[in-house]
Amino acid sequence: MTIIASRRAWLAAGALLPLAAPSLAQGFPSRPIRFICPFPAGGIVDVVMRTHADELAAELGQPVVIDVRAGAGGLIGSQQLLQAAPDGHTWLMASLGNIVAPILTPSGFHPTETIQGVSMVSHSVSMLVVRGDSTARSLAELIAEARARPGQLNYLRAGNGSFAHMAMELIQRVMGFQATAVDYRGLPPGILDLLAGRLDVAVLSTGLVRQHIAEGRLRAVAAVGSTRAPELPDVPTLAELGFAEANMDSWYIAVAPRGLPAPALQRVHAAYTRVMGMAAVQQKLRSAGTIPATSLPPPAEVQAFLDREHAKFERLIREANIRAS
């Protein structure tokens, strides 16, 4: 049976779930939780998951087992989730890549119509940076220079569909300038070229550039995120600078297969609400370089956010004619 056919079977079976809801509410969870990490072990998604897996296990009374299924920009992990029964015993920690990858690469499934948002977890803020010797000392000056020299400024692109790539595409479209992408196999060699003056601009995580900014080797002209970065509180957000449409958050959201029975969804979200309120969990998330979600919206609002993100990036990919690598 194909992935899509199996998902249809599970969704069709959902019509019978209300009859079983009382017993499910009493018996859930009945076995260990499989928590899929769709990106490599040791990466930020894996680290975020490990900040609170044990606390969730204690709340739910079952082990929460992290299952790393990395590859294809998050597609392999997403496909693993879609093959799972929508009974609450399988989750995935989603990030923007899980929205973008199925748009860029024919996958046979819709990235948000096949999942159920469970809980916001955290987000991180990136920086729009230029070289330390750049004449652009502000976002306005960067825009003016880029408009005056169409296509002559170079920016770091470490893979199609990456956060750094999508952020720069969005910034260019909203701010009305054109820069030239230079491709790298990973961020480290690109950062070295940025520091050496062979690149002009990039969007990079705050943790990667904070020390270089402190040393004057890079300059941050805007924070790319819905909030300022706690590590660089003096750098204004794109929204504060008049470009709210260019904002992008690097977010981390727990999701489950679509069709999850309401009692299971409510139980997991309630567990997340308690766990995310723990000071120790919040501190671990901050130590990981992310900003914890301390006021959790209900699952319906989480799902609506995911749907908006999909629409936003589907439009960007189409209008910018972005192709898979």
VOTOR-895667 format. One record per residue (C-alpha): residue number from 1; x, z, y. Coordinates in nm, 4 decimals. Layout:
% residues N
@k:NUM, east:X, up:Z, north:Y .
...
//
This chain:
% residues 325
@k:1, east:0.0000, up:0.0000, north:0.0000 .
@k:2, east:0.1333, up:-0.0873, north:0.3447 .
@k:3, east:0.1873, up:0.1724, north:0.6152 .
@k:4, east:-0.1067, up:0.0443, north:0.8174 .
@k:5, east:-0.3359, up:0.0244, north:0.5161 .
@k:6, east:-0.2475, up:0.3779, north:0.4154 .
@k:7, east:-0.3161, up:0.5012, north:0.7678 .
@k:8, east:-0.6570, up:0.3296, north:0.7639 .
@k:9, east:-0.7368, up:0.5051, north:0.4396 .
@k:10, east:-0.6494, up:0.8430, north:0.5880 .
@k:11, east:-0.8484, up:0.7738, north:0.9031 .
@k:12, east:-1.1488, up:0.6612, north:0.7014 .
@k:13, east:-1.1275, up:0.9795, north:0.4996 .
@k:14, east:-1.1512, up:1.1693, north:0.8270 .
@k:15, east:-1.5285, up:1.1240, north:0.8210 .
@k:16, east:-1.5433, up:1.3808, north:0.5415 .
@k:17, east:-1.3163, up:1.6336, north:0.7087 .
@k:18, east:-1.5807, up:1.8251, north:0.9075 .
@k:19, east:-1.7332, up:1.9347, north:0.5748 .
@k:20, east:-1.4028, up:2.0917, north:0.4783 .
@k:21, east:-1.3171, up:2.2374, north:0.8167 .
@k:22, east:-1.4031, up:2.6056, north:0.7448 .
@k:23, east:-1.1900, up:2.6181, north:0.4309 .
@k:24, east:-0.9092, up:2.4294, north:0.6008 .
@k:25, east:-0.9121, up:2.6716, north:0.8905 .
@k:26, east:-0.8763, up:2.9632, north:0.6486 .
@k:27, east:-0.6077, up:2.8037, north:0.4286 .
@k:28, east:-0.3908, up:2.6146, north:0.6769 .
@k:29, east:-0.0988, up:2.5891, north:0.6491 .
@k:30, east:-0.0809, up:2.6066, north:0.2724 .
@k:31, east:0.2755, up:2.4808, north:0.2286 .
@k:32, east:0.5946, up:2.4281, north:0.4334 .
@k:33, east:0.5723, up:2.2182, north:0.7487 .
@k:34, east:0.7794, up:1.8997, north:0.7556 .
@k:35, east:0.9069, up:1.8472, north:1.1117 .
@k:36, east:1.0548, up:1.4965, north:1.1459 .
@k:37, east:1.3482, up:1.4372, north:1.3794 .
@k:38, east:1.3565, up:1.0607, north:1.4522 .
@k:39, east:1.7025, up:1.0710, north:1.6096 .
@k:40, east:2.0471, up:1.1740, north:1.4773 .
@k:41, east:2.1317, up:1.5305, north:1.3793 .
@k:42, east:2.3080, up:1.7129, north:1.6601 .
@k:43, east:2.1442, up:1.4998, north:1.9302 .
@k:44, east:1.9216, up:1.6412, north:2.1998 .
@k:45, east:1.5956, up:1.5916, north:2.0039 .
@k:46, east:1.7378, up:1.7744, north:1.7016 .
@k:47, east:1.8705, up:2.0533, north:1.9251 .
@k:48, east:1.5336, up:2.0927, north:2.0993 .
@k:49, east:1.3587, up:2.1213, north:1.7624 .
@k:50, east:1.5942, up:2.3916, north:1.6421 .
@k:51, east:1.5281, up:2.6070, north:1.9491 .
@k:52, east:1.1867, up:2.7072, north:1.8167 .
@k:53, east:1.1428, up:2.6000, north:1.4511 .
@k:54, east:1.2007, up:2.9522, north:1.3166 .
@k:55, east:0.9586, up:3.1051, north:1.5672 .
@k:56, east:0.6895, up:2.8523, north:1.4710 .
@k:57, east:0.7486, up:2.9352, north:1.1053 .
@k:58, east:0.6958, up:3.3038, north:1.1779 .
@k:59, east:0.3727, up:3.2305, north:1.3667 .
@k:60, east:0.2318, up:3.0025, north:1.0965 .
@k:61, east:0.3532, up:3.1947, north:0.7926 .
@k:62, east:0.5226, up:2.8907, north:0.6376 .
@k:63, east:0.8740, up:2.7461, north:0.6670 .
@k:64, east:0.9218, up:2.4704, north:0.9253 .
@k:65, east:1.1730, up:2.2279, north:0.7732 .
@k:66, east:1.3493, up:1.9801, north:1.0022 .
@k:67, east:1.3766, up:1.6406, north:0.8318 .
@k:68, east:1.6182, up:1.4031, north:1.0096 .
@k:69, east:1.5008, up:1.0420, north:0.9741 .
@k:70, east:1.7074, up:0.8623, north:1.2346 .
@k:71, east:1.7433, up:0.4905, north:1.2969 .
@k:72, east:1.6036, up:0.1856, north:1.4751 .
@k:73, east:1.5593, up:0.3714, north:1.8028 .
@k:74, east:1.3137, up:0.6199, north:1.6512 .
@k:75, east:1.1108, up:0.3663, north:1.4503 .
@k:76, east:1.2122, up:0.4998, north:1.1086 .
@k:77, east:1.0966, up:0.8496, north:1.1941 .
@k:78, east:0.7708, up:0.7183, north:1.3401 .
@k:79, east:0.7018, up:0.5214, north:1.0231 .
@k:80, east:0.7654, up:0.8335, north:0.8158 .
@k:81, east:0.5035, up:1.0174, north:1.0203 .
@k:82, east:0.2482, up:0.7401, north:0.9741 .
@k:83, east:0.2856, up:0.7589, north:0.5965 .
@k:84, east:0.2085, up:1.1310, north:0.5962 .
@k:85, east:-0.1336, up:1.2802, north:0.5300 .
@k:86, east:-0.3013, up:1.3868, north:0.8575 .
@k:87, east:-0.3504, up:1.7425, north:0.7368 .
@k:88, east:-0.1239, up:1.9296, north:0.9783 .
@k:89, east:0.1708, up:1.9716, north:0.7435 .
@k:90, east:0.3796, up:1.6912, north:0.8976 .
@k:91, east:0.4866, up:1.6723, north:1.2614 .
@k:92, east:0.7399, up:1.4727, north:1.4615 .
@k:93, east:0.9297, up:1.5559, north:1.7790 .
@k:94, east:0.8657, up:1.2530, north:1.9976 .
@k:95, east:1.0576, up:1.1337, north:2.3007 .
@k:96, east:1.0350, up:0.8211, north:2.5136 .
@k:97, east:1.2136, up:0.6187, north:2.2458 .
@k:98, east:0.9172, up:0.6625, north:2.0128 .
@k:99, east:0.6992, up:0.4911, north:2.2727 .
@k:100, east:0.9428, up:0.2149, north:2.3688 .
@k:101, east:1.0858, up:0.1112, north:2.0294 .
@k:102, east:0.7538, up:-0.0075, north:1.8770 .
@k:103, east:0.6914, up:-0.2172, north:2.1896 .
@k:104, east:1.0334, up:-0.3829, north:2.1794 .
@k:105, east:1.0452, up:-0.4350, north:1.8022 .
@k:106, east:0.7446, up:-0.5698, north:1.6040 .
@k:107, east:0.6408, up:-0.2680, north:1.4035 .
@k:108, east:0.2826, up:-0.3207, north:1.2902 .
@k:109, east:0.1553, up:-0.0035, north:1.4550 .
@k:110, east:0.0552, up:0.1164, north:1.8003 .
@k:111, east:0.2876, up:0.3968, north:1.9149 .
@k:112, east:0.0150, up:0.6218, north:2.0597 .
@k:113, east:-0.3081, up:0.5172, north:1.8882 .
@k:114, east:-0.1634, up:0.6284, north:1.5529 .
@k:115, east:-0.0499, up:0.9751, north:1.6629 .
@k:116, east:-0.2037, up:1.2921, north:1.7976 .
@k:117, east:-0.0263, up:1.4816, north:2.0732 .
@k:118, east:0.0052, up:1.8476, north:1.9765 .
@k:119, east:0.2157, up:2.0225, north:2.2392 .
@k:120, east:0.4481, up:1.9638, north:2.5292 .
@k:121, east:0.7833, up:2.1302, north:2.4586 .
@k:122, east:1.0272, up:2.0515, north:2.7386 .
@k:123, east:1.1709, up:1.7828, north:2.9626 .
@k:124, east:1.5072, up:1.7068, north:3.1147 .
@k:125, east:1.6089, up:1.5570, north:3.4469 .
@k:126, east:1.8591, up:1.2746, north:3.4875 .
@k:127, east:2.0581, up:1.1694, north:3.7921 .
@k:128, east:2.0832, up:0.8365, north:3.9681 .
@k:129, east:2.4563, up:0.8345, north:4.0415 .
@k:130, east:2.7083, up:0.6128, north:4.2185 .
@k:131, east:3.0877, up:0.6228, north:4.2144 .
@k:132, east:3.2478, up:0.8940, north:4.4214 .
@k:133, east:3.4074, up:0.6343, north:4.6491 .
@k:134, east:3.0834, up:0.4424, north:4.7040 .
@k:135, east:2.9807, up:0.3766, north:5.0633 .
@k:136, east:2.6248, up:0.4686, north:4.9615 .
@k:137, east:2.5855, up:0.8369, north:5.0411 .
@k:138, east:2.2071, up:0.8439, north:4.9938 .
@k:139, east:1.9336, up:0.6614, north:4.8065 .
@k:140, east:1.8379, up:0.4719, north:5.1213 .
@k:141, east:2.1954, up:0.3496, north:5.1631 .
@k:142, east:2.2151, up:0.2462, north:4.7966 .
@k:143, east:1.8941, up:0.0453, north:4.8305 .
@k:144, east:2.0189, up:-0.1216, north:5.1489 .
@k:145, east:2.3483, up:-0.2184, north:4.9850 .
@k:146, east:2.1779, up:-0.3493, north:4.6699 .
@k:147, east:1.9328, up:-0.5582, north:4.8724 .
@k:148, east:2.2136, up:-0.6987, north:5.0850 .
@k:149, east:2.4148, up:-0.7965, north:4.7757 .
@k:150, east:2.1574, up:-0.9186, north:4.5171 .
@k:151, east:2.2910, up:-0.8955, north:4.1636 .
@k:152, east:2.6388, up:-0.7879, north:4.2721 .
@k:153, east:2.6065, up:-0.4175, north:4.1896 .
@k:154, east:2.6631, up:-0.3386, north:3.8212 .
@k:155, east:2.4861, up:-0.0685, north:3.6243 .
@k:156, east:2.5495, up:0.0961, north:3.2887 .
@k:157, east:2.3211, up:-0.0088, north:3.0020 .
@k:158, east:2.3862, up:0.1543, north:2.6650 .
@k:159, east:2.1265, up:-0.0247, north:2.4537 .
@k:160, east:1.8007, up:-0.2008, north:2.5305 .
@k:161, east:1.5137, up:0.0419, north:2.5614 .
@k:162, east:1.7339, up:0.3449, north:2.6197 .
@k:163, east:1.6289, up:0.5936, north:2.8845 .
@k:164, east:1.9149, up:0.4846, north:3.1118 .
@k:165, east:1.8102, up:0.1212, north:3.0765 .
@k:166, east:1.4374, up:0.1721, north:3.1300 .
@k:167, east:1.4990, up:0.4001, north:3.4283 .
@k:168, east:1.7193, up:0.1421, north:3.6012 .
@k:169, east:1.4675, up:-0.1357, north:3.5334 .
@k:170, east:1.1893, up:0.0745, north:3.6831 .
@k:171, east:1.3998, up:0.1768, north:3.9831 .
@k:172, east:1.4879, up:-0.1848, north:4.0588 .
@k:173, east:1.1279, up:-0.3023, north:4.0420 .
@k:174, east:0.9889, up:-0.0210, north:4.2544 .
@k:175, east:1.2676, up:-0.0321, north:4.5141 .
@k:176, east:1.2907, up:-0.4087, north:4.5363 .
@k:177, east:1.6499, up:-0.4867, north:4.4479 .
@k:178, east:1.8408, up:-0.6526, north:4.1654 .
@k:179, east:2.1508, up:-0.5188, north:3.9911 .
@k:180, east:2.3392, up:-0.6585, north:3.6918 .
@k:181, east:2.3401, up:-0.4735, north:3.3599 .
@k:182, east:2.6703, up:-0.4240, north:3.1791 .
@k:183, east:2.6224, up:-0.3417, north:2.8107 .
@k:184, east:2.8100, up:-0.0688, north:2.6270 .
@k:185, east:2.7993, up:0.0637, north:2.2737 .
@k:186, east:2.7158, up:0.4188, north:2.3736 .
@k:187, east:2.7426, up:0.6133, north:2.6961 .
@k:188, east:3.1032, up:0.7489, north:2.6832 .
@k:189, east:3.2844, up:0.4158, north:2.7436 .
@k:190, east:3.0363, up:0.3292, north:3.0181 .
@k:191, east:3.0914, up:0.6615, north:3.1917 .
@k:192, east:3.4664, up:0.6041, north:3.1791 .
@k:193, east:3.4208, up:0.2672, north:3.3499 .
@k:194, east:3.1916, up:0.4252, north:3.6087 .
@k:195, east:3.4545, up:0.6885, north:3.6854 .
@k:196, east:3.7250, up:0.4195, north:3.7009 .
@k:197, east:3.5286, up:0.2163, north:3.9551 .
@k:198, east:3.4409, up:-0.0729, north:3.7257 .
@k:199, east:3.0693, up:0.0097, north:3.7491 .
@k:200, east:2.8634, up:0.0934, north:4.0556 .
@k:201, east:2.5559, up:0.2873, north:3.9480 .
@k:202, east:2.3887, up:0.4504, north:3.6487 .
@k:203, east:2.1110, up:0.6860, north:3.5418 .
@k:204, east:2.2622, up:0.9615, north:3.3290 .
@k:205, east:2.1573, up:1.3047, north:3.2077 .
@k:206, east:2.2439, up:1.5920, north:3.4369 .
@k:207, east:2.4581, up:1.7553, north:3.1703 .
@k:208, east:2.6787, up:1.4463, north:3.1373 .
@k:209, east:2.7485, up:1.4084, north:3.5092 .
@k:210, east:2.7315, up:1.7592, north:3.6568 .
@k:211, east:3.1054, up:1.8274, north:3.6308 .
@k:212, east:3.1979, up:1.4817, north:3.7619 .
@k:213, east:2.9674, up:1.5383, north:4.0610 .
@k:214, east:3.1241, up:1.8780, north:4.1287 .
@k:215, east:3.4686, up:1.7142, north:4.1242 .
@k:216, east:3.3586, up:1.4383, north:4.3648 .
@k:217, east:3.4151, up:1.1603, north:4.1111 .
@k:218, east:3.0432, up:1.0750, north:4.1093 .
@k:219, east:2.7702, up:1.1217, north:4.3685 .
@k:220, east:2.4050, up:1.1910, north:4.2862 .
@k:221, east:2.1629, up:1.0151, north:4.5219 .
@k:222, east:1.8370, up:1.1173, north:4.3472 .
@k:223, east:1.7000, up:1.3214, north:4.0604 .
@k:224, east:1.5107, up:1.1089, north:3.8087 .
@k:225, east:1.2367, up:1.3427, north:3.6895 .
@k:226, east:0.9224, up:1.5242, north:3.7969 .
@k:227, east:1.1256, up:1.8263, north:3.9117 .
@k:228, east:1.4676, up:1.8883, north:4.0584 .
@k:229, east:1.7400, up:1.9729, north:3.8088 .
@k:230, east:1.8121, up:2.3475, north:3.7986 .
@k:231, east:2.1848, up:2.2687, north:3.7717 .
@k:232, east:2.1771, up:2.0496, north:4.0871 .
@k:233, east:1.8947, up:2.1957, north:4.2964 .
@k:234, east:2.0032, up:2.0233, north:4.6189 .
@k:235, east:1.9458, up:1.6722, north:4.4831 .
@k:236, east:1.5914, up:1.5553, north:4.5754 .
@k:237, east:1.3612, up:1.3803, north:4.3316 .
@k:238, east:1.2602, up:1.0165, north:4.3624 .
@k:239, east:0.9098, up:1.1340, north:4.4537 .
@k:240, east:1.0449, up:1.3483, north:4.7360 .
@k:241, east:1.2303, up:1.0424, north:4.8643 .
@k:242, east:0.9136, up:0.8325, north:4.8677 .
@k:243, east:0.9446, up:0.6576, north:4.5297 .
@k:244, east:0.7119, up:0.8495, north:4.2988 .
@k:245, east:0.6324, up:0.5310, north:4.1028 .
@k:246, east:0.9955, up:0.5141, north:3.9912 .
@k:247, east:0.9882, up:0.8613, north:3.8375 .
@k:248, east:1.0746, up:0.9056, north:3.4704 .
@k:249, east:1.0931, up:1.2256, north:3.2717 .
@k:250, east:1.2937, up:1.2573, north:2.9544 .
@k:251, east:1.0294, up:1.4501, north:2.7643 .
@k:252, east:0.9988, up:1.6117, north:2.4206 .
@k:253, east:0.6518, up:1.6416, north:2.2666 .
@k:254, east:0.5394, up:1.7564, north:1.9221 .
@k:255, east:0.3008, up:1.5061, north:1.7622 .
@k:256, east:0.1168, up:1.4666, north:1.4330 .
@k:257, east:-0.0590, up:1.1760, north:1.2587 .
@k:258, east:-0.3894, up:1.0697, north:1.4175 .
@k:259, east:-0.6882, up:1.2102, north:1.2323 .
@k:260, east:-0.5636, up:1.5680, north:1.2224 .
@k:261, east:-0.8622, up:1.8002, north:1.1626 .
@k:262, east:-0.9540, up:2.0083, north:1.4660 .
@k:263, east:-0.8884, up:2.3474, north:1.2976 .
@k:264, east:-0.5328, up:2.2469, north:1.2053 .
@k:265, east:-0.4674, up:2.1006, north:1.5501 .
@k:266, east:-0.5977, up:2.4155, north:1.7196 .
@k:267, east:-0.3922, up:2.6403, north:1.4922 .
@k:268, east:-0.0678, up:2.4530, north:1.5587 .
@k:269, east:-0.1300, up:2.4333, north:1.9335 .
@k:270, east:-0.2066, up:2.8069, north:1.9447 .
@k:271, east:0.1204, up:2.8757, north:1.7625 .
@k:272, east:0.3057, up:2.6588, north:2.0123 .
@k:273, east:0.1402, up:2.8412, north:2.3013 .
@k:274, east:0.2674, up:3.1747, north:2.1726 .
@k:275, east:0.6151, up:3.0458, north:2.0859 .
@k:276, east:0.6678, up:2.8637, north:2.4152 .
@k:277, east:0.5827, up:3.1866, north:2.5960 .
@k:278, east:0.8765, up:3.3649, north:2.4339 .
@k:279, east:1.1631, up:3.4338, north:2.6717 .
@k:280, east:1.4193, up:3.3739, north:2.3961 .
@k:281, east:1.2807, up:3.0274, north:2.3206 .
@k:282, east:1.2717, up:2.9380, north:2.6892 .
@k:283, east:1.6341, up:3.0442, north:2.7249 .
@k:284, east:1.7409, up:2.8360, north:2.4239 .
@k:285, east:1.5666, up:2.5312, north:2.5679 .
@k:286, east:1.7381, up:2.5821, north:2.9031 .
@k:287, east:2.0728, up:2.6212, north:2.7263 .
@k:288, east:2.0059, up:2.2867, north:2.5599 .
@k:289, east:1.9818, up:2.1299, north:2.9051 .
@k:290, east:1.6041, up:2.1015, north:2.9162 .
@k:291, east:1.3269, up:2.2627, north:3.1179 .
@k:292, east:1.0745, up:2.4443, north:2.8965 .
@k:293, east:0.7033, up:2.3764, north:2.9250 .
@k:294, east:0.5715, up:2.7230, north:2.9991 .
@k:295, east:0.2126, up:2.6251, north:3.0796 .
@k:296, east:0.0863, up:2.4161, north:2.7914 .
@k:297, east:-0.1980, up:2.1674, north:2.8459 .
@k:298, east:-0.4500, up:2.1229, north:2.5617 .
@k:299, east:-0.3860, up:1.8505, north:2.3027 .
@k:300, east:-0.6324, up:1.6116, north:2.4693 .
@k:301, east:-0.4242, up:1.6187, north:2.7872 .
@k:302, east:-0.1028, up:1.5747, north:2.5889 .
@k:303, east:-0.2542, up:1.2666, north:2.4261 .
@k:304, east:-0.3680, up:1.1297, north:2.7618 .
@k:305, east:-0.0126, up:1.1688, north:2.8937 .
@k:306, east:0.1276, up:0.9766, north:2.5956 .
@k:307, east:-0.1288, up:0.7001, north:2.6495 .
@k:308, east:-0.0284, up:0.6713, north:3.0170 .
@k:309, east:0.3400, up:0.6553, north:2.9246 .
@k:310, east:0.2685, up:0.3771, north:2.6760 .
@k:311, east:0.0732, up:0.1736, north:2.9308 .
@k:312, east:0.3452, up:0.2248, north:3.1925 .
@k:313, east:0.6337, up:0.1103, north:2.9750 .
@k:314, east:0.4438, up:-0.1665, north:2.8005 .
@k:315, east:0.3794, up:-0.3141, north:3.1458 .
@k:316, east:0.7422, up:-0.2652, north:3.2541 .
@k:317, east:0.8785, up:-0.4293, north:2.9375 .
@k:318, east:0.6447, up:-0.7250, north:2.9804 .
@k:319, east:0.7057, up:-0.7762, north:3.3522 .
@k:320, east:1.0848, up:-0.7320, north:3.3263 .
@k:321, east:1.0954, up:-0.9499, north:3.0117 .
@k:322, east:1.2969, up:-0.6878, north:2.8243 .
@k:323, east:1.3909, up:-0.7903, north:2.4716 .
@k:324, east:1.5124, up:-0.5948, north:2.1726 .
@k:325, east:1.8898, up:-0.6008, north:2.1267 .
//
